[in-house]
Amino acid sequence: MVNTHSFLKKGEAEMYGVAGQQRVPDTFLRDLTVDLPTLTEQRRITKFLDAETAHIDRLLEFRSAQLNLLAEHERAMLDRSFQKTQSGALTRLKYLFSVRPRYGVLVPAFVDDGVPFIRVNDLLDLEGRADGLRNIPSELSAQYPRSIVQPGDLLMSVVGTLGRTAIAPASLAGANIARAVCSMRFMPDVEVQLVEAWIGTSSFRKQALVATSTDTAQPTLGMEDLGNFSLTWPSDPQERKHLVREIVRIQGSMRQLSDKLERQKSVLTERRQALITAAVTGQIDVATASGRGIEE
């Protein structure tokens, strides 16, 4: 919504009755003067922008494709890491739990001061978003005691987007989770980071697809099904520690590459918008700015 105070003189917002609603009055838009280029210049600008934005859009598509390939490569590397373990044996996930996994709050209500509430999108950067989480009433959270978060719990999205994960940091002890998130708590000798890495493998994806294949609306992973998933779990504690180190190395390397590609996408997007702004406001001469065949 446009901020009317940037257009109207002091006091005119109140005169037009838009001080609270922040809307531009009809008379302002009707009387607004716009510098319109000649038809020839408009066509030149259009050709310039068509050529330049198409080039940028192709680069953005390439970067998105590279990100997808990078994710597939990381998954393949994780697959190999679990498959090559010497002491690995197929194990039901439920045998690693200390308590059964659980869903969170079904229908939240938000308040300014209450219990931090973790939703699916928060799992993308849980530690970074910890201070900015929405809050639910403590009375509501108390109705869902089994999903109150403890440090080290593995949180995972189980509705819609499956398999988005985060390990609960100490700063979120006592928080609660949404219905679309489940909380998994493991035995003391289980490396939670190793389980989180396994959720990024093809093995988890295939089992999740089978478990949710009959869902007609959106995929919803049941807790009983989740507990019966099988993973290759090394029985040797030293091998598990070695596997954790290997996975940290793989994920760190992939994250560096992914961050670079995401930064390039951001720069390209900003460049696209800046180019459009510069072209339509006359900040650049479109007749000489590009050699992509857009001249008259």
C-alpha angles and dihedrals in degrees: 000000000000116000105236093201089071090060106031128071119248110291095013092101089062091044091055091045095240102113092111102028098045097216129148112243118240093240091057093054092043093053096039112127117220126189102230119196120225118274090254091053092047090054091048091052091048093052091047094050093044090056097041099043091046089055092049092045090055090052090049090051090051092051092049090050090050091052090052091049090048091053091049091049091051090050091051091050091050090049091055092046093058094040096055097054113125097212096035119131132172108267132179110244091228091067089064095052123099089199132010116275116256143198123235139231114335101203113017127201117200128224135173095242120032144080118338110251122211119210132183097267090050088067089071090075107358098165092046093049096043095104093048102048121130116251132228126200114277089232090059093047090051089061088064103046094153093063097048105125126247124190111272096028112140109231119199137177111243103172124067102337104044126204103021103145146187135171110234112246123220090254090068098053106139095024121128134222139231125253090254090059127070128201122220122193119190141202114274094254094052117103101226092196089060092054090048090053091050089056086064093058131097089246092065093043093053093049092046090051092053093046093052100034093108095052109117099192113030130338112272118182114214120220093232091053091047092053090053095054112118125224134176102253121185111229092201110087092207092053090050091053090049090049091051091054091049092050092049088054093048095047093045092053093046091047092054091053092044092051091052092051092047091051090051090052090051092050092049092049091050090047091052093053093043090051092052092048093048093048098049094043095049096245090132132037102240092195092068104021097087139034096204096109100267097126119114 
